[in-house]
Amino acid sequence: MGSPSSGQVADTQGEQHATTVLVRYFASARAASGVEEEVLRLPAGASVSEAIDELRKLHPAELPRILDAASFLLDGIAVRDISRQLPDGAELDVLPPFAGG
């Protein structure tokens, strides 16, 4: 899963969590969140959509606007369906739209 040492740990469910996800931010998403990465602890069975909702709550100032246009990778694979369940220990990358190509 990688080391979350440079990020924050966001414990959204107290000690009741069952799914831990390393969220990595890139480009403007990194600037908006203020961290390179952070660990989310979510209830068992949480989806990508629920993780995104938590990120909106954790970083309400700038990140929600970026999340609206972002794409996501789950363990290196593009997420096409945000209702997809997150496996424990997954990595979720937040990729804002990039200019150029």
N, C-alpha and C positions, 0 to 999 in steps of 0.2 A: 504494500500500500504506500510505501514512501514515508518519509519523516515529516510530520507536521510541525517540526520545531520552529520553522520560520513563520508559521501562521498562527491562527487562534483556534481554540477549541470552543465551539458553540454547542452547548448542551441544552437542547431545546425541550427535553423531556425529563430532566432530573436524572435520577439513577434508574429510571424505568426503561431506558433505551434498549434496542435490540439490533439496530442497524446503524453502522458507522460508515460515513462516506467522506472521503477526502475531496474537497472542492478546490480546484485549481483555476485561477483567474488569469486571463491573458489580455494584453493591450489595455484598452479603455476600461474593461471590466476590472482589471487589477487596480487601476487608478480610482475607479468609483468605489470599490470595496475597501481600499486602503491596505489590503494584504495580498500576498502572492497566493496563499492557500490557507484553508481552514478546514477543520474537521467538524462535520455535523453529526449529531447523534439524534436519530429519528426512531419512531416506533417501528416495530417489526412490520414488514409488508409495505413500507412507505414507497411511494412512487417518485419518479423524477419530478413530476409536477409538484408534489408536496415538498420536495427539497427546494425547488425554485420559490415556492411560497415562503419558506423559511428564510431564504436568502433575501427576499424582498423585505421581510420584517427586520432582519439583522442589519440591513444597510438601506434604510428607507430614503435617504437623501438623493443619491445619484444612480444607484444600481438598478432599480426597477425599470427605468427607461431603457437601459442597456439590455436587460434580460428580455424585454419585449422583442428585441430584434436579434438576439443572440442565437447561436446554434450550440449544441451540446454534444460532447463525446462521453460515452459511458464505457469505461475501461478501453478507451481508444477507438470505439466504434460509434459512428454517428447515430444519434437518437432521432428516430423518425416518429415515435409515439411516446409522448411525455407521460402517459399513464403507465408506462413500463415500470415494473417493480425494481427497486434497487437492491442488489445483493449486499450483504454485510461485507465491509472492507473494500467497496468499490471506489473508483476514482471517477469524478464527474468534472469534466473540463468545461469552462464557460468561455465560448469564443464569440466575441462581438464581431459585427461585420467589419471586414477589412477592405480598405481602398486598394485599388490596383489589382494585380493578379498575376 
